[in-house]
Amino acid sequence: MNIILFDNNRAEFYPLSLTRPISYFRIGILTIKEKWEKYYDSISVHTEKYLSKKYISKLEDDNIWINAQIIPNESIITEINNLRVGESLFKNSTLLAYRSKDNSSSNLNKISSNAEFSFLTSITDIFSLNGEEINNDLKRMYSNNDLEWNTEVKNLEEIKNSNTKIGKNSIYIEKGARLNNCILNTNNGPIYIGKDAEIMEGSIIRGPFAMCKNSVLKIGAKIYESTTIGPYCKVGGEVNNSVFFGYSSKAHDGFLGNSIIGEWCNLGADTNNSNLKNNYDDVKIWNYVVNSFKDTKLQFCGLIMGDHSKSGINTMFNTGTVVGVGANVFGSGFPRNFIPSFSWGGSSGLIVHKLEKFFITAEKVMSRRSVTLSDEDKNILSFIYDVTKSYRNEK
């Protein structure tokens, strides 16, 4: 089957979906697209035109189009596999999937879904569902779910002898991973440590926890459950129920809780965020659909930061802060709860982060990971710069 994951309701997931299709969100260990690739061989994406040169759709005569907000499981896959050409699958009024040559779902025979599955309805679902998805991804990735330690790791005995394991849940360690004198608590869930990742001495981790390839956990880090560190990240300090998509750093002390950090971000030393209001009310965050603050219905919600954004040392983010793409936040005091893309400043005020200067910084940052800022990337970021001008009061 030729599977195409299509975007829907993209603005609900800004700023994270400004720079990527929804299917490239990381939840648990894998991205949504990588989860679907555990079930199907041929997967591509259909997204906004300005992203389509980087994220390309593969069309055939017979295609199954799937809503990228679906987290796959056997139940929904059974229904999708049973779709015939000209049929569409709905859950109440939400289009889940359809089988057609083109990307038009109109005039198709509608079928109601009886499947039970997770579905992203808001941006905060990324951290809310993260612990559950760490468990689910391990089941997708390993046929033997009782595997406690990966037997292919050469220094396995050294790892087992030099670290302390608590609890009966599994620990999965990929080749090249390094950890020494750490406490790994699996009472509430498993722990996954990816290929060539390093956990420095004195770190304390509570599962469910996932750390992807080539990432580093700094000395004495304190990591609470339902946290994911994506690939090529550096993380230290105290982190709780947060997701790093990848290629980002929070290398020093400071608290991060109930948060989502995009790619190519850097949180300066002693950056802290609040994830609970003093009056314990539900948290409201900026929503790009209503262009206002919207109730998350959550008591705990911290920082959502788009790609290529940065914070200076000692930055304080208030509860439910949304930072756009390419922003640079610094200075004393609490900055506003919504910081538009390509803003520069903090509590004393914001000015425009000029695109030319932004590109210079981005190229330097990416080169440190041996990644090039491509012309396609520049075109995407230029488009985002233009469409977000109104939030910066630019003409």
N, C-alpha and C positions, 0 to 999 in steps of 0.2 A: 504493500500500500504506500502511496505517496502522501505523506502527512504535511500539512501546512498549518502552523500555529499563527492565528490572526489576532491582532490587537483590537481591543474594544475598550471604551471608557478610559482612554489613555490619560486624560487630564486628572483623573482621580489619583493617579500615581506620580504626578509631577512633584518634585523635580527629578526623581529617579528615572522616569520614563522619557524625560526630555532627551537623554543621550543614548537610550537603548530601547529595544522592544521589551515588552513585559516578560516575554519568555526568557530573557537573559537576567531576570532577577534571581539572586541566590537566596534560597530558603532551605534551611537544613545544611546539607553538605553540597548538594548539586544545585545548578540553576534549573529553572522549570524546563527548559529545552533539554538539558541533560537527563532529567527525570524521564521525559518522553522517549529519549533515545534508548532507555533500558527496555522499552517495549516494541519500538519500531526502528527499522534500519534507515529509512529515508525521511529526514525531518528538515524542513526549512521554515522560514517565517515570512509573514506578510505584515508590513508595518507602514508608517507614514512615508510619504515620498522622499522627504529630505534625509531619511535614514536608509532608504532602499538600496543605495549603491554599496553600502557597507554590509547590510543585512539583506541578502538576496533571496527572492522566492524562486523555488524550483517548480514549474508547472508541468503537469502531464495531462493526458486525455482524461484520466480518472483520478480525482484528488479528494481526500478527506480533509476538510477545513475544521480546525479545532480551536475553540476559544482559549487563548493563552492564559487566562485567569484560572483555569482548571488545574488542580494538582492531581496527577493521574493515580488511579488505583485499578485493581482488577474489575471492580464493579462497573465503573464508567467505561473502561476499555471494552468490556463485553458488549455494551450497548453501541458503542462507536463501531466496532467491528461488524455489527449486524446491520448497519446502515446500507441501504441500497442507493443507487444513483437516483438523484432527484428527491431524496429524503433529508429532512433536517430534524435535529434533536433539541428539545427545549426542556428547561426546568422552570416551571411557571412561565414567566415572560422572558426569561433569559435564554438567548441562543447559545447552545453549547457546541454544536458541531453540525456539519452538513456535508453531503457527498455530491460534488459537482465539478464540471470542467473548469469553470471560472469562479470568481470570488463573489458572485451574486447569490444571495440566499433567498431571494424573493421567488414566489410562485412554486415553492417546494412543498412537498407533503410533510406536514408537521407531526412529529411523534413526541410524546411526553416521556421524560426520563424518570425512572424509579430508582436510579442509582444513588448511593450515599457517597459523597466525596467532599474534599475541602475545595473552597473556591475563594479567590482573592476578591474581596469587595471594597477594601480600603487599604491604604498604604501601611497602616499599622498592623495589618494581618501578617506582614513579613516577620516582625519579631514575635507577634502573638502565637503564630503557628510554628515557630522555629524549632522548639524542643521536640514537638511531635514529628516534624519532618526530619530531624536528625535520626530519630529511630527508624522512620520509614525508609530513608535513604540507605541506611545500613542494610536493611532487608533487601533493597533493590541491588545493592552492590555486592553482597556476599551471599552465597548459597548456603553456607553453614553459619546460621545466626548465633550459634553457641561458641563460635571461635573467640577465645579469650585474648590470645596474643597471636599476631601474624607470624607463622612459623618460618616464613621466608626471610625474616629480618636476621641478618648475620649476627648482630650484637644483642640478640634477644635476651640471653641469659644475663648479660651485664645490665641491661635495662631493667629486668625483673628484680635483680638483686640490689640495684642502687636507687630504686624508687619505692614508694609506699602506696599500695593499692588498698582502698577501702570499699567494701560492698561486693555484691555478687554479679552486677552487670558487666558486660564485656568491655574490653579495651582493644581497639583495632589500631595497629601500628604498621604503617607502610615502610617500604624499603628506604633506607637512608635517614630515617627520623632519628633525632638525638634528644635524649632527655636524661637528667641526672639529679638525684636528690629532690624529687618533687613528690607532692601528695596528690593522688588521683582518687577522688571520691566518686564511686559509681552507684551509691545507694539509690539515687533518683533517676539514673539513666546511664547509658554507655558513653564512652569517650572515643573519639576518632582523631588520630594524628597522622596527617598526610605525608606523602613522599618528601624527603629532604627537609622536613620541618624541624625546628629546634625549640625545645622548651628549656630555658635556662634554670639553673639551680634555685631552689627555694620557692618555686611557683606552686600555688595551690589551686586545684581545679575541681569543680563539681560538675558532674554530668547531668543531663546530656550536654555534650560539648563537642564541637567539631573544629579542627584546625587543618586547613587545606595546605597544599604543597608549597614548599619553600618559604613558609611564614616563620616568624620568630616571636616567641613569647619571652619577654625580658625578665631579668632577675627579680624574684620575689613577687611576681604578678599574682593577683587574686581574682580568679575568674569564677563567677557564679553560673548556675545552670542556664540552659537554653541559649547559649552564646555560640556564634559561628565567627571564626576568623578566616576570611577568604584567602586565596593564594597571594603570595608575595606581599604580606603585611608584616608590620612590626607593631607589637602591642605590649603595653605595660600598665602598671597601676591596677585599678579596680574596675571590673567590667561585669555587668549583669544583664542578661537577656537582651543582648545586642547582636547585630549582624554587620560585619564588614564585608562588602561585596568583593573586594580585592584591591591589591596595589595601593593600600592606604596605610597610614601610620598614626598610632597613638603610643609613642615609644616611651613615655614617661609617666610619672605619677599623676593622679587625677581620676575622678569618677566618671564613668559613662554607663548609663542605665536605660533600658527600654528604648534603644536607639537604632538607627540605620545609617551607616556611613557608606557612601558610594565609592567609586574608584578615584585614585590619584588625589586623595584628601590627606591633610596632615593636621593633627591636633597638637598644638604646642604644649610644652611642659606645664603641668598643673592646670590644664583645661579641665573644667568640671561642668557637668550639666545637672539640673534638677529634673527628677522624673516623678515628683509628687508635690502637689500644691500644698501650701501651709494649711489651707482649710479643708483639705482632703476631697475637694470637689473633683468631678470628672474633668479631664483636660480637653481644651479646645485647641485645634491646630489650624494653620492656614490651609484653605482648600481652593485650588485653582479653578474648580468648576463654578462655585458660588462666588468666587473672589471675595471671600470673607473667612472668618474663623468658624470652624465647624466642630461640633461636639464629637469626640472620639468614642464616647461612652466607656472610656477607660480611666481608671484612677491613676495608673502608672503610664506615663508617656514622656519620653525625653527629647532627644535631638534627631532630626532627620536632615541629612546633609547631602546635597547633590555633588556630582563629580567635580574634581579639580578645585574644591573649596578648601580654605585653610583657616586655622585660628592661631593667634599669637599666644605667647605664654600668659598664664593666669587668666585666660578668658573664661567668663562665666556665662553659660547658656541657661536661660530660664526654662521652666517646664513647658514642653510642647513647642520647641523652637524649630522652625523650618528654614533652612539655609539653601538657597538655590545653587545653580551651577556657576563655577568660576568666581566665587566670592572670597574676599579676604577680610576676616573679622579680627579685630584687635582692640586693645585699650581697656581701661578700668571700667567698672560698672557693668550692668546687664544690657547687652544690645537688645533691640526690639525682637519680638517673637517671630517675625517674618522678615527675612533678609533676602531681597530680590537677587536674582542671578547677576553676576558681574558687578557686584557692589564692593566698595572698599571703605572700611571704617568700623565704627562700633557705636557705643552708647552716645557719644558726642555728635554723631551724625554720619551719613553715608554719602560718598561720592561715587562716580562711575569708575569701574576698573576697566581701563581702556583695552580694547581687544588686542592691539599690537603688543602691549606690554604683557598681557595675559599669555599670549602665545610664546613669548620668550621664556617666561617662567615654566609653562607647561612642558616645553621642549627640554629644559634642564631637568625637571622632575622625572620625566619619562625616560630620559637617557640613563638615569641612575639605575633603572631596571632593564636596561638594554632594549627599550621599546622606543619606536619612532612615532612622533606625532605626524600622521600621514596627511596628505591633502584632503582625503575623505573626512578625516577627523576635523580638520580646520573648517571645511565646508559645513559640517554639522554644527560645530560650535559657533560659527559665524551666523548661521540661521537662528540658533537659539538666542544669540546676542540681539538680533534684530527683533524677534517676536516677543522678547521680554522687556523691551524698552519702556513700555507703558508703566511697568512696575517700578522703574527707576525714575519716572517722571521725565523721561527723555522724549524729545520730539522726533 
